[in-house]
């Protein structure tokens, strides 16, 4: 399953703009699948793994 930028932002408890402008550009964050120039989808399992890794720190 895949997540939109809004769904990723909701999981991370940040605004969508923060996710798009900062979080998804961080090293280690999963790379998205580009559906169109304005549509990106992130693999749900990889996003959850990123969250799990960063909560342990």
DSSP file (Angstrom, degrees, kcal/mol; ACC not computed):
  #  RESIDUE AA STRUCTURE BP1 BP2  ACC     N-H-->O    O-->H-N    N-H-->O    O-->H-N    TCO  KAPPA ALPHA  PHI   PSI    X-CA   Y-CA   Z-CA
    1    1 A X              0   0    0      0, 0.0    43,-2.3     0, 0.0    44,-0.4   0.000 360.0 360.0 360.0 154.2    0.0    0.0    0.0
    2    2 A X  E     -A   43   0A   0     41,-0.2     2,-0.4    42,-0.1    41,-0.2  -0.872 360.0-140.8-124.6 154.0    1.1    3.6   -0.6
    3    3 A X  E     -A   42   0A   0     39,-2.9    39,-2.5    -2,-0.3     2,-0.1  -0.888  10.8-134.7-116.9 144.1    0.7    6.9    1.2
    4    4 A X     >  -     0   0    0     -2,-0.4     4,-2.3    37,-0.2     5,-0.2  -0.346  37.7 -99.5 -81.5 172.5    0.1   10.4   -0.1
    5    5 A X  H  > S+     0   0    0     35,-0.4     4,-2.4     1,-0.2     5,-0.1   0.874 125.2  52.0 -62.7 -36.3    1.9   13.4    1.2
    6    6 A X  H  > S+     0   0    0      2,-0.2     4,-2.4     1,-0.2    -1,-0.2   0.908 109.1  49.1 -66.7 -41.3   -1.0   14.2    3.4
    7    7 A X  H  > S+     0   0    0      2,-0.2     4,-2.0     1,-0.2    -2,-0.2   0.894 111.9  48.9 -65.9 -39.1   -1.2   10.7    4.9
    8    8 A X  H  X S+     0   0    0     -4,-2.3     4,-1.9     2,-0.2    -2,-0.2   0.929 110.9  50.5 -64.1 -44.4    2.6   10.8    5.6
    9    9 A X  H  X>S+     0   0    0     -4,-2.4     5,-2.2     1,-0.2     4,-0.7   0.906 108.9  51.9 -60.1 -42.1    2.2   14.2    7.3
   10   10 A X  H ><5S+     0   0    0     -4,-2.4     3,-0.7     1,-0.2    -1,-0.2   0.909 109.0  50.0 -61.6 -42.6   -0.6   12.9    9.4
   11   11 A X  H 3<5S+     0   0    0     -4,-2.0    -1,-0.2     1,-0.2    -2,-0.2   0.855 114.8  44.0 -63.1 -35.1    1.5    9.9   10.6
   12   12 A X  H 3<5S-     0   0    0     -4,-1.9    -1,-0.2    -5,-0.1    -2,-0.2   0.468 109.6-123.3 -90.5  -3.0    4.3   12.2   11.5
   13   13 A X  T <<5S+     0   0    0     -4,-0.7     2,-0.3    -3,-0.7    -3,-0.2   0.904  72.0 115.9  60.2  44.5    2.1   14.8   13.2
   14   14 A X  S   <S-     0   0    0     -5,-2.2    -1,-0.2    -6,-0.1    -2,-0.1  -0.888  72.5 -91.4-131.8 165.6    3.2   17.6   11.0
   15   15 A X     >  -     0   0    0     -2,-0.3     4,-2.2     1,-0.1     5,-0.2  -0.420  37.7-113.9 -73.6 155.7    1.5   19.9    8.4
   16   16 A X  H  > S+     0   0    0      1,-0.2     4,-2.8     2,-0.2     5,-0.2   0.894 116.9  54.4 -57.9 -41.7    1.6   18.7    4.8
   17   17 A X  H  > S+     0   0    0      1,-0.2     4,-2.7     2,-0.2     5,-0.2   0.891 107.5  50.4 -61.5 -39.8    3.8   21.7    3.8
   18   18 A X  H  >>S+     0   0    0      2,-0.2     4,-2.1     1,-0.2     5,-1.5   0.914 111.5  48.7 -63.6 -42.8    6.3   20.8    6.5
   19   19 A X  H  <>S+     0   0    0     -4,-2.2     5,-2.6     3,-0.2     6,-0.3   0.954 115.4  43.1 -61.1 -49.8    6.4   17.2    5.2
   20   20 A X  H  <5S+     0   0    0     -4,-2.8    -2,-0.2     1,-0.2    -1,-0.2   0.893 121.6  38.8 -65.9 -41.2    6.8   18.3    1.6
   21   21 A X  H  <5S+     0   0    0     -4,-2.7    -1,-0.2    -5,-0.2    -2,-0.2   0.715 136.7   1.7 -85.7 -21.3    9.4   21.0    2.2
   22   22 A X  T ><5S+     0   0    0     -4,-2.1     3,-1.1    -5,-0.2     4,-0.4   0.669 119.8  51.7-129.7 -60.3   11.5   19.3    4.9
   23   23 A X  G > <S+     0   0    0     -5,-1.5     3,-1.8     1,-0.3    -4,-0.2   0.904 107.9  49.4 -60.7 -49.3   10.7   15.8    6.1
   24   24 A X  G 3 <S+     0   0    0     -5,-2.6    -1,-0.3     1,-0.3     8,-0.1   0.654 108.6  56.7 -69.5 -11.4   10.6   14.0    2.8
   25   25 A X  G <  S+     0   0    0     -3,-1.1    -1,-0.3    -6,-0.3    -2,-0.2   0.487  82.7 113.8 -93.7  -4.5   13.9   15.5    1.8
   26   26 A X  S X  S-     0   0    0     -3,-1.8     3,-1.8    -4,-0.4     2,-0.1  -0.335  80.0 -98.8 -67.4 146.6   15.7   14.2    4.9
   27   27 A X  T 3  S+     0   0    0      1,-0.2    -1,-0.1    -2,-0.0     3,-0.1  -0.440 110.5  25.2 -61.9 134.7   18.4   11.6    4.5
   28   28 A X  T 3  S+     0   0    0      1,-0.4     2,-0.3    -2,-0.1    -1,-0.2   0.235  86.8 126.6  94.3 -14.6   17.0    8.2    5.2
   29   29 A X  S <  S-     0   0    0     -3,-1.8    -1,-0.4    -6,-0.1    18,-0.1  -0.593  72.2 -97.0 -76.8 139.6   13.4    9.0    4.3
   30   30 A X        -     0   0    0     -2,-0.3     2,-0.3    16,-0.2    -1,-0.1  -0.184  36.9-114.5 -57.0 144.1   12.0    6.6    1.7
   31   31 A X        -     0   0    0      1,-0.1    12,-0.4    -3,-0.1    -1,-0.1  -0.586  33.5-125.5 -77.5 140.1   12.1    7.7   -1.9
   32   32 A X        -     0   0    0     -2,-0.3     2,-0.5    10,-0.1    10,-0.2  -0.395  12.0-116.7 -83.6 162.6    8.6    8.3   -3.4
   33   33 A X  E     -B   41   0B   0      8,-3.5     8,-2.2    -2,-0.1     2,-0.7  -0.873  31.0-133.2 -90.9 129.7    7.2    6.8   -6.6
   34   34 A X  E     +B   40   0B   0     -2,-0.5     6,-0.2     6,-0.2     3,-0.1  -0.776  31.2 171.2 -90.5 114.7    6.5    9.6   -9.0
   35   35 A X  E    S-     0   0B   0      4,-2.7     2,-0.3    -2,-0.7    -1,-0.2   0.853  71.4 -20.5 -88.1 -41.7    3.0    9.2  -10.4
   36   36 A X  E >  S-B   39   0B   0      3,-1.6     3,-1.3     0, 0.0    -1,-0.4  -0.903  84.8 -78.8-154.0 175.9    2.9   12.6  -12.2
   37   37 A X  T 3  S+     0   0    0     -2,-0.3     3,-0.0     1,-0.3    -3,-0.0   0.774 132.9  28.5 -56.7 -24.7    4.8   15.9  -11.8
   38   38 A X  T 3  S+     0   0    0      1,-0.1     2,-0.5    -4,-0.0    -1,-0.3   0.299 108.9  79.0-117.8   9.0    2.6   16.8   -8.8
   39   39 A X  E <   +B   36   0B   0     -3,-1.3    -4,-2.7   -35,-0.0    -3,-1.6  -0.962  49.9 168.7-127.3 117.8    1.7   13.3   -7.4
   40   40 A X  E     -B   34   0B   0     -2,-0.5     2,-0.4    -6,-0.2   -35,-0.4  -0.947  13.2-162.8-124.9 145.7    4.1   11.3   -5.3
   41   41 A X  E     -B   33   0B   0     -8,-2.2    -8,-3.5    -2,-0.4     2,-0.4  -0.995   6.1-152.6-130.9 137.6    3.4    8.1   -3.3
   42   42 A X  E     -A    3   0A   0    -39,-2.5   -39,-2.9    -2,-0.4     2,-0.3  -0.872  29.8-105.8-109.4 140.3    5.5    6.6   -0.5
   43   43 A X  E  >  -A    2   0A   0    -12,-0.4     4,-2.0    -2,-0.4   -41,-0.2  -0.486  27.6-143.0 -64.6 123.4    5.6    2.9    0.4
   44   44 A X  H  > S+     0   0    0    -43,-2.3     4,-2.5    -2,-0.3     5,-0.2   0.897  96.6  52.0 -58.0 -45.8    3.7    2.6    3.6
   45   45 A X  H  > S+     0   0    0    -44,-0.4     4,-1.9     1,-0.2    -1,-0.2   0.884 110.4  48.9 -61.5 -38.7    5.9   -0.1    5.2
   46   46 A X  H  > S+     0   0    0     -3,-0.2     4,-2.2     2,-0.2    -1,-0.2   0.867 110.1  51.0 -70.3 -36.1    9.0    2.0    4.5
   47   47 A X  H  X S+     0   0    0     -4,-2.0     4,-2.3     2,-0.2    -2,-0.2   0.923 110.8  48.8 -65.6 -43.7    7.5    5.2    6.1
   48   48 A X  H  X S+     0   0    0     -4,-2.5     4,-2.5     1,-0.2    -2,-0.2   0.880 110.5  51.5 -63.4 -37.1    6.5    3.2    9.2
   49   49 A X  H  X S+     0   0    0     -4,-1.9     4,-2.6    -5,-0.2    -1,-0.2   0.906 108.5  51.2 -65.8 -41.6   10.0    1.8    9.4
   50   50 A X  H  X S+     0   0    0     -4,-2.2     4,-2.1     2,-0.2    -2,-0.2   0.927 111.4  47.8 -59.3 -46.1   11.5    5.3    9.2
   51   51 A X  H  X S+     0   0    0     -4,-2.3     4,-1.7     1,-0.2    -2,-0.2   0.925 111.6  50.2 -61.7 -45.0    9.2    6.4   12.0
   52   52 A X  H  X S+     0   0    0     -4,-2.5     4,-1.1     1,-0.2    -2,-0.2   0.921 110.9  49.0 -60.8 -45.4   10.1    3.4   14.1
   53   53 A X  H  X S+     0   0    0     -4,-2.6     4,-0.5     1,-0.2     3,-0.3   0.893 113.6  46.2 -61.6 -40.7   13.9    4.1   13.6
   54   54 A X  H  < S+     0   0    0     -4,-2.1    -1,-0.2     1,-0.2     3,-0.2   0.721 106.4  57.3 -80.8 -20.4   13.6    7.7   14.5
   55   55 A X  H  < S+     0   0    0     -4,-1.7    -1,-0.2     1,-0.2    -2,-0.2   0.749 100.4  59.8 -77.6 -22.6   11.5    7.2   17.6
   56   56 A X  H  <        0   0    0     -4,-1.1    -1,-0.2    -3,-0.3    -2,-0.2   0.729 360.0 360.0 -74.9 -21.7   14.2    4.9   19.0
   57   57 A X     <        0   0    0     -4,-0.5    -1,-0.2    -3,-0.2    -2,-0.1   0.479 360.0 360.0 -76.4 360.0   16.7    7.7   18.9
